[in-house]
Amino acid sequence: MDRCHLKGEQGDRLHAVLCAAGYNIRWLLRMITKKGVPFLRRAFLRLIAAVRLIGRWLAQRRPTESSGANPAQLRLRAA
């Protein structure tokens, strides 16, 4: 890796980070093409299941309106 055209030592550091990010993206794209679409479908479905599980967990932790909390406080917590 040669010296970067970005200014100074900070530019050199930034260049190294961007090169590493580019390497990781290329690696990810190669893995996706090697494993194919079924792998992506399974990963996407697992992500959706995790989001639903977290949503249910958060819904159980929220207080209900019958708990005596102020409705304005409930709206703030929901946001």
N, C-alpha and C positions, 0 to 999 in steps of 0.2 A: 504494500500500500504506500503510494507516494504521498508527498505533502499535498494537502488539499488547497484549493484556490480560495477557500474561506479564510478570513483574516485571523491570524495569530494562533495561539495555543488552543483557545476555545474552539476555533474553527476546526482544528485538527481533531479535537475530541468529538465534536459533533459529526465530523466525517466518519470516524470510527463507529459511532453508534448507528448512523444511517447505513453504513456498509453491513453491519451485523443484522439490522432489520431487513435489508434487502436479501441477505443470505437466508434468513428464516422464512421469508415469504416465498422465495424460490423453492426451499425445501418443502414447505407446506403444499405448494402447487404440485410438486412432483409426487408427494404422497397421495394427494387427492386423485391425480390421474392414474396412479398405480392401483389404489384401492377401489376407485370407481364410485358411482352414484349410490349403491346400496349402503356403503359405509357412511356417506353423508346423511342419508335418510335415517339410519339408526341413530346417529349422533344428534340429529335435529329432534327426533322423537324423544330421546332421553332428555334433551334440554327442555322441551315442552313439559315433560313429566316433572322435572325438577321445579320449574316455575309454578306449576299447579300445586305441588306439594308445599312450596314456600308460601303461596297464597293462602292455602288452607291453614297453615300454621299461624300466619299473621292474623287471619280472621278469628281464630280461636283466642288470640291474645288481646284483641280489641275489646274494650268494655262495651256493654250494651247500654241502651238508653235507660233501661230499668235499674241500672246500677247507681243512679243518683247523680251522674255526671252532668255537667252543663252541656246542652246541645251544641253550643259554640265550641266548646273544647273538643267534642267528638268530631266536629267538622275539621278542626285544625289537625287532629291526630290522623284523620283519614287522608288528608292532603299530602 
